[in-house]
Every structure is written in C-alpha cells, then in structure tokens.
C-alpha cells in the first residue's frame, strides 16, 4: 500500500514540475509585455479556487471505481489534491491548480495526445515518466489553470490502458463541474 501512495505522490509531484521540449501545443508563451490573459482565464482560476478536489467526484461516482471513501484531501505544492485509494487496485487522484496551466505541467510519457473532455481541451499522458501503471488526463480549464486527473494501478502493473480508462472516465465525470 505504501508503494501505491509513493507512486501516486511521485506522479502528482511530477505533474507539478515544469517541462520543456514536450510534444503538444506549439503556441509560444509570451515572456514580456502586458498581460495577455483573457478575462475568462481569471474567471476560471477564481472559480477553481472555490472548488475542493474531493467534491469533484461524488461518493456515488467514486464508488464506481471501487474507491475507498472518503477521498483524502491534501496539498502538494500549488495543487489542492484529493486521493482515493482503490483497495488492491491502485488509486485515483485529482489535483486542482488554479495558477498553473497544462503547459506548466509535466506532460512526458510513453504517449502524449490531445483529447477533448467535455467542453475542455486536455492532454492525456500515458505511462507518465515511464510508469506503465499510470495515466494522467490534464484538463485545461484555461491557459493558466488546470485540473489533473491521475490514475494508477498497482505499482507492479503494466496495464497502462486500464489506468487511462480510469483517468479518462474520472475526467469525464469531473469536467461538467468545472467553471
């Protein structure tokens, strides 16, 4: 069980790390000049600040993953997180980053693809940093805010597809609740 928690924390910590040279949206980020952040970015960030990560999945939704209730809230770096343990089968974690966009997160994995989750653009990272037991769906709430959904199987698992199925299903349940 400790290996699962450690793997989950390492995965979420990796999500908070900056990255460069990663495949994805090639849009350059402004480095000088005035603010180019649209009002909708500010509204999304403020709206995300008002959310609690454990409220993004209801108990009924969490139990569809066989998750142990309640989810455990924590904070890792700038992310408010909720961690659900799935006894004997890994876990699920949701992290809200009101001041970090997807471009600011670690999107390195065996396969990185752009997907749509509800009305949001997202990045799916399969086997993040080579961990075959995990998958992340990084939802772009705005250019400067995001919600990361990380699913992991047992540390000894190599079932990336099952982890991605779990992460994607959770992200689809979460997306309608985002501002």
N, C-alpha and C positions, 0 to 999 in steps of 0.2 A: 504494500500500500504506500509505503514511503517513496518507492521508486516512481509510482504514478504521480504523487504530489510533486516530487522533484522534477520529473519530466514536464509536468504541466507548468510549474513555475518557470523552468528554463525556457519553455516555449513562449510564455507570455512575456518574460523578460526580453527574449529575442525580438518579440513584436515591438517592444518599446525602443529598441536600438535603431538608430538611423541606418540608412543604407545608401549605397551609391552604385551606379552602374548596373542596375537591375532592370530587366525587361519590364515593360509596362508602358504607361502613358508617357510619351516623349515630350510633353509640354514643359517648357522651361519654367522654373520658378523665378519670379523677379527677385533681384538681390539689392536693388537700390530704388530710390524714388518713393513716391507716395504709396499709400495703401491701395492695393488692387483687390482687396477682399470685398466682395459684394455684400449688401445688407443681408441676403439670405444666409451667408456664411455665419454672420454674427447671430442671427436668429437661431440657426441650427446649433451653434455652440452653446448659446444660452439655454436652449431647450434641452440639450444633452446634459448640461449641468444640473437641471432639475430632476433628471431621471436617476433611479437607483438600479444598478445592474441586475440585482436579484428580482426586480419587478418586471424585467423584460421577458421572462418566461413565467407563466402562472404555474402553480403547483400541478395542475392537471396537465399542462404542456410538458413540464419537466418529467412527470411520471411516464410519459410516452417513450422516454429514453431509459426508463427504469432507474432514474436518478434518485439518490437518497435525499430526502427533504429534511430541513430546508437547505437551500444553497447557502454557502458561507461567503459573506462579504469581506473584502479586504481592499487594500490599496497597494499597488506596485508602481512605483514611480508616479507618473502623472495619470495613471489609469485607475479608475474605480472598477473593481472586478467582482464577479460572483463565480464561485466554483461549486459545481455539482459533482459529487462522486457517483460513479455508476459501479456498484459493488461487483467485483470480479470482471469488469469490462471497461476500465479506464475512467474517463470523465468528460466533462463539458465545462467550458469557461467562457464568460462573456466579459469583455473589458470595454468601458466607455472612456474615450479620450476626447474631451471637449476642445482641446487645444492642439491636437495632432491629427493631421490628415493621413490618408492611406500612404501618400508619398513619403511620409516621415517614418513609416514603419518598416520592419524587416520583412520584405516580400521575396526572400530567397528560398527556393525549394527545388525539388526534382522537376516540378511542372508548375508554372505560374500562368494563370489565364484570367482574362477579364470576363466577368459574368454580370448578370442583372439579378438583383434580389429585390423583389417588389419594385418600387419606383427608383431604387438606388443603383448606382454603378458599384461594383465590388470587385475585389481581386481574390481569387481562390489560389491558395498556396498549398500544393500537395507535397507531403513529406518535407515540411519546413526544416531547413538546415540539415537535410538528410535523415531526419527522424521518420522512418517508414510507418510509425504508429500514430502519426498526427496529420492534421489538416486544419488550415485556417481559412476562414472567409472574412475578409476585411471590407466592411461596408463603409463606403464614402458618404457620410452624412452631409459633408460639404468639403471644400478644398482644405479646410483647416480643422476638421473634426471627423471622428470615425468611431465605429464600433467593431471590435474584433471578436469573432466567434471562433474559439479553438476547441477542437475535439481531439481526444486521444484515446487510443485503445491501450491495452496492457503494454508495458514497455517492451515485452518480448515479441509483440505482434509486428507483422509486416503488412497488415491489411490497411493500406492507405485508402483504398476505395471505401471501406466501411467507415473510416474516420471522416472522409469527405462527405459521405452520405449523411452522417450525424451532424456535421458542421453546417452543411447546406440546409438541412431540414430545420435546424435551430434558427439559422439566419432568416429563413423564410417566415418563421413564426415571430421573430423579433422585428423585422423591417416595418410592418404596419404600425408599430408602436413608437417609431422614431419621428421626431419633428421634421 
